[in-house]
């Protein structure tokens, strides 16, 4: 991820979740906030109610990989947090579904270059 860094601190997450705009897809929920840098910041939060650590980590890997494929098409200067919808079963965690959902969220948010 060239132009992207990960959000790690609690206050960074809180700022984006409170002040950012909320976009909902079929599988993912995204909170997007403009920042004043030339980088994107990505945060992932998967609830423990979804499943055990191995399943949550698999979902995080799929989300990161989907974002990596789309990263060049996303404008810089955004803080993005992805949340997994609790009502969606883990079996729905497939690369193509996540990537499609991410593209629709980015189009709705207006942060795609193309």
N, C-alpha and C positions, 0 to 999 in steps of 0.2 A: 504494500500500500504506500505509494509514493507520496501523495499529498494528503494523507490521512494519518491522524494519530488517534489513539484510544483514549476515551474518557475513563478515568480511574477513581477519582476522588468523589466522595459523597456530595460535596457542595457543587461540583460541576454537574452531576446528574440532577440535583435538585433545581439548579438554575434553569436547565433546559426543560425539565418536566413542568416547572411552574410558569415560565415565561414563553416557552416555545409553542408553536402551533401544532395542533393535534390532527393527524391524518390516520384514517382507519382503512385497512385492507381486509381481505378474507382471512388471512393467516397472521399478519403482522399489524402492529400498531406503531406508528412513528410519531415522535415529537421532534420538530425541526425548529432551530433557532439560528438566526443570522449572527455571525461573529465578525469581529473586525480584523481577522487575520487572513492570510492567503492559504489557509489549510482547512481541511474538513476534520472534524472530530467525531468519532464514532463510539457509541456506547451500546452495550447489549445487556439487557436485564431479563432473565428468564426465572419465573417464580419456582420455588421449590414444590409447589402444588402440581406442577407439570409432571414431575417424575424424579427419579434418582439422578445423581450427578452425571453418570455416563450418558443418559438421555439428554439432559440439559446441555452438556458439553457438545454433543453431536449437533444439536440445534444451533448452538453458537458457531460451530465450525461451518455449517451450511450457510448461515447468514453472512459470515465473514467472506466466504468464498463467492457468494452471489454478489456481494457489494464489490469485491475485488474485480469482478468481470464488468461491472457497470461504472466503476470509479472514474474512468476517463471521460464518461459522458455527463458526469455530475459537476455542476459549477462549484468552485471553491468558496470558502467563507461560510460554511454551515456547520452547526453542531447537530448531530443526528443521534437519536436514541431509538433503538428498536426493542419492542416488547412483543413476546409471543402471546397470542390470545389464549386465555385459559380454557375456553370452551372447544378449542380445536385439538383433536387428538394428536398424539405424537406420530402416528402413522402418516399424517399429512405432511410431515417434514421431508419433502423431496426438493432437490435442487431447483428443478425447473419451476415448480409452483412458487417457491420462495422468490426466485429471480423475477418471475412475472408479477407477483404481488408488489415487489420492491419497485419495479418499473412503473406500475400504475400509481403508486404512492408518490414517486418522484415527479411524474407528469402532473398529478393533481397539485403538488406543491409548487410546480413551476421552476424546478431547479435542474432540469435536464438541459444540456447544451443544444441538442438537436431537436 
